[in-house]
């Protein structure tokens, strides 16, 4: 057989190659991984979390806001980080703010958030951690720092008339350390924490 | 320990763990890659495939035929991805999304075929599952395989003598996919799945939350896509937030694993090169050069972000804007450096919100020309072209005819190498200049595209053209790029930035292949010693700095110093 050297023959070859590769790489490969996913349904379907009555209340990986429709923090729930996904924690529109380090709008937003959080928690502004006043990269960050979670304990306990030490131990039990001691940062998952909180009542 | 000291230790530990694993893996993977491209036997599946597409697997191609096959194959790929997007509404699993606009379809098609994966669009509201799988995922594989094929063709040209051919593109393409990318992707996708990356076709689910509101949970075949996105140094996210999205990278270890994935093939190719030219020390010299830039960039970026300068970041008490809590600063910057040095362009944090000097580091990474270690294949061939320039410069200093690996570097080779290193900067600088010089365009860019005011806004445009021409694909994502000008100009930048250099590389491969070997003498410059590594580092720096310093000074450097 002669080498396909002419452009017309190369095109015909390219077309057939692309077709076969599309079937293998675009259909069979993801379908095979999909089959593997059937063996790991929890992960494949998005690590869903359920309330005690069995209804799905979210995913442990997708952050949620615990605010009024107008964005006011609900004092009886632990608060997530600020979010730039849609109107806040819109799972259909992941996004960071993309505001630059000197952007005046960002300066104003951070100043307002700091003041609001300090007032809500009844602490000086210097105690508000960085993750509490900055929007995450995805806008769906499911986690906050241990410092921000602990900062919220007093207010949440008061709003629910619960014993502060009970709420505090709820948080400390859920501080997830660095993997292997050095990978990533310590975190507290907000939805998991609030779910545990709702079981505690108050 | 103060938090900053802890963060430094965490950075050092994660970086060293990553480096150690990469060094260990490049031995077997590099050897394997070398074997794949020299194996005389064809697998049964491969023989079937060659019969199906009408290719004589034993026939070598001249560099011109090899090039023509690449161009025809890639052009066809662009057409298919373009058409899929334009008829999206009739495809299955399209989530009710309409077809994309002409200019966006043009940009996206070129973007994925050129291994850039620039995304002017927000995936979850623009593209359904069929376009993502049948269009984009396929190109994630084949564009990476094309990059490796070109690199191997160049190495083959250097290694052979008096030869009219440089291999067979169809065979190289097939083997790259079937024996390297696909098996690695399957293993990777399963690991990612176990780590919590989703793989389903459920679309968007709406659930009632604890507070009585509703929340949306997205779906999608993400794990399969994510695997090749990193392994092929593609970088196009399934979601807008890319590898920062918790469904793409659910935890810190998954993100660290993804950094490993996007580096592993580029860092293994020098080993394969050494094996193929029959002198492993040559591979070590290339690997050492690449590693120096990677280490320096990582340290600089981490330092810039830890310092966290910038009015807003100082007020917040840390550079956490655009960063995920589970990653923190250290893991975000290791990802940021590695993705911009490899032409991947995936992100696990938002570069637009980096400190000004941090942003300059990521731009500088791309401006090196994606050679440290660079994209899959493109990193190796880019670095080899720079090695040719380095040898030439050394030859000028001692007054000898330059040689590299027993091949003469004559006027033709030098012309091709020079054209190669000029191509990308010309595209970047012309693109940026045109965006601010053409009257109608300038208003559109300033009013519609740019998000941040002042110098940072200029950096957004500079970043975009640097990313496109170097086929990186990351962005200062505040830029609204889905405009007719940006989509078209960046599309052309990606197209030229990918294929014009490939023309020069394959011409070089052909010119080396037809030469005989020249004997090594006492006067031959050794290209495996630290002295040559130093010379090569200097060459990369001088070429980059002289070209880009003025334009960097206009944007990020001015912002960082003001």
Interface residues (C-beta under 8 A of the other chain):
Chain A: X1 X2 X3 X4 X5 X7 X9 X10 X11 X12 X13 X14 X15 X16 X17 X18 X20 X21 X22 X24 X25 X26 X27 X29 X30 X32 X33 X34 X36 X37 X40 X43 X44 X45 X46 X47 X48 X51 X55 X56 X57 X58 X59 X61 X62 X63 X64 X65 X66 X67 X69 X74 X77 X81 X85 X89 X90 X91 X92 X93 X94 X95 X96 X97 X98 X99 X100 X101 X102 X103 X104 X106 X107 X110 X111 X114 X128 X129 X130 X131 X133 X134 X135 X136 X137 X138 X139 X140 X141 X142 X143 X144 X145 X178 X179 X180 X182 X183 X184 X185 X187 X191 X194 X195 X198
Chain B: X9 X10 X13 X14 X17 X49 X52 X53 X54 X55 X56 X59 X61 X65 X68 X69 X72 X73 X76 X77 X80 X122 X124 X125 X133 X134 X135 X137 X138 X141 X142 X170 X173 X177 X182 X185 X186 X189 X190 X193 X194 X195 X196 X197 X198 X199 X200 X201 X202 X204 X205 X207 X208 X209 X210 X211 X213 X215 X216 X217 X218 X219 X221 X223 X224 X225 X227 X239 X240 X241 X244 X245 X246 X247 X250 X251 X252 X253 X255 X256 X309 X310 X311 X312 X313 X315 X316 X317 X318 X319 X320 X321 X322 X323 X324 X325 X326 X327 X328 X331 X332 X347 X348 X349 X350 X352 X353 X354 X355 X356 X451 X452 X453 X454 X456 X459 X476 X477 X478 X559
